[in-house]
Amino acid sequence: MEYTYDDINILIQDTPLKLLRADHAPLIISFLYQSFKKNNKDTITNTELKTALSDFLYNLNLTLGETAFPSTAQEYLDTWANMDFLYKHYTTTSDEPVFELTPASEKALGFIKELEKREFIGTESRLIKIFNHLNEIVYISTTDPQKKIEELQKKRLEIDKEIERIKSGQVDKPNNVKIQELYFDVYDTTSKLLSDFKRIEYNFRDLNRKIREQQVHDNLSKGRLLDEVFQYQNMNIWNTAQGQSFKAFWDFLISPSKQDELSRLIELVCGLLEIKPLNKDDFLERIKINLVDAGDKVNRTNHDMNEQLRKYIDDRSYIESKHIREVIKDIKHYALQVKDNPPRDRSFFSIDSRPSIGFIMDRPLFNPAKSPDLRNVVIEDGDPDSVDILALYNQIYVNPEVLKHRIRQTLKTTNQTTLKQVTDAFPIEDGLEELVTYLSIASKSSRSGFNDDIMEIIIVRNRRTNKRFQVEVPRVMYYK
């Protein structure tokens, strides 16, 4: 950005700067800081916040005069919510509204916090961080194995020298200045991280609001609405650098070993004499709690949005089912009207394809399932850090309706077919997920069956890994 006159004029109208330029900015900022930040609260009920603001205004009016702030506490809270200084909403567990800080208010309070005068400004630790980050960028970006090995050998040599120096008795005394520098760096980084969570959560809420508006104003089909939602969710939230960083952070934080290590480090740092005078607001003790709560809140906001989508789809399905019942009722009504005077032309109505008629005797006999083979195997505990959690987000969705259509296509020229015949005509391209979906369709349909006495080889291809393999399964039969 060139920061032209127009650019600056637009920035000034932005909410963080609008809060700093508000008529009662000292009142708003001081009250929001004491209510949320000082008390480490993320959400506050309307009653609690209104009572606190009433007492706050009473004390100010005693000092500044009764006409300094003439409005009621509720009026001020509603005004601040309309100006996007506060986020007012309802929870699923109560009929009373709650208030939260908006991302813009978080940014404004963070700016005020940075203006606070500190005893010193650390420069050495920040310079070292710059060097470390630059080295890490160079190491990650290079594809030359030899350069990577040289860099690792260089680090190993430095570690070996440090170990030898300590073994010889040369142990450095604690550097109080450096410890305090690192503490303030951790404080600033954590505060900015929590502010980033608020922005991601706000993005989800904004998406949820847009979905509700679409449900009210647009007559979109279920598929079209879900397609727009997932496209926006991927393009504007998860596929951004911020969204990808959050997923990586959450995967790192939910690791049991990482949580134990974080708790151990916090306990050790809190016990340092150099840190105790700085940790007046119990910031260190609350790092893990605040990070887990903030990350969990983002996930719960996403879950609430998905739940609203599910309810919307259920409502649409109910409406469509109700419409179908009304159409059937009309058909019966018209049939009664013409039963005494039927149409003379026998071909008064036609359909495109031949309807399928299912007779009772066409249904296959029941085949009892085989008893599972249970074995006494000792299950060992796995290493949670060795599991790639990202694989959970990279699943391929197989549409059962597409596979059902392939089965119907195969049955057009015959009364029965096998899974092998279907997959020969329509090769499997989505790996075991597609094969399992075929088996699931057969297990849920009355026009299919399994023959455990005959085994067939199914060719499976995974288009993600471009691998082909064979799977031996019992013969699966599909019937018209």
Secondary structure, 3 states (H helix, E strand, C coil): CCCCHHHHHHHHCCHHHHHHCCCCHHHHHHHHHHHHHCCCCCEEEHHHHHHHHHHHHHHHHHHHCCCCCCCCHHHHHHHHHHCCCEEEECCCCCCCCEEEECHHHHHHHHHHHHCCCCCCCCCHHHHHHHHHHHHHHHHHHCCCHHHHHHHHHHHHHHHHHHHHHHHCCCCCCCCHHHHHHHHHHHHHHHHHHHHHHHHHHHHHHHHHHHHHHHHHHCCCCHHHHHHHHHHHHHHHHHCCHHHHHHHHHHHHHCCHHHHHHHHHHHHHHHCCCCCCCCCCCCCCCCHHHHHHHHHHHHHHHHHHHHHHHHHHHHHHHHHHHHHHHHHHHHHHHHHHHHCCCCCCCCCCCCCCCCCCCCCHHHCCCCCCCCCCCCCCCCCCCCCHHHCCHHHHHCCCCCCHHHHHHHHHHHHHHCCEEEHHHHHHHCCECEHHHHHHHHHHHHHHCCCEEEEEEEEEEEEEEECCCCEEEEEEEEEEEEEC
